[in-house]
Amino acid sequence: MAKKIIPESAYGTELTGIAVRSNHPVRSRYLAAILAIVFGLLGVNHFYLRNIGKGLLMILVTVICLVLDIFLQTPLLPIAEAIVVLQGIVYLIQTDTAFMKKNHVRTV
């Protein structure tokens, strides 16, 4: 059986040592961390990293937590805020390579 040859331009992010061959956008992990800490409940950091599904899910989680906070008097919104602040801290402490692999972006 013959191998199918796939052109190099069809691949996504591929890390080969230090050089990165990619057609993915350039994104700053520091800006992503700030967006997660400040606007994390609105999913802005996910939209910035082009993870639209995760951003919409974060908005949905925030709305559900807010409704439960108001009607059932449960403290879920501070828990959600703590999670997004931790996510911002993870962006800050991980390496550029790990950030690129996880989020399919190139760093500045």
Summary of the structure (lengths in Angstrom):
residues: 108
radius of gyration: 17.7
end to end distance: 42.5
largest distance: 63.8
contacts: 278
relative contact order: 0.20
helix: 63%
strand: 7%
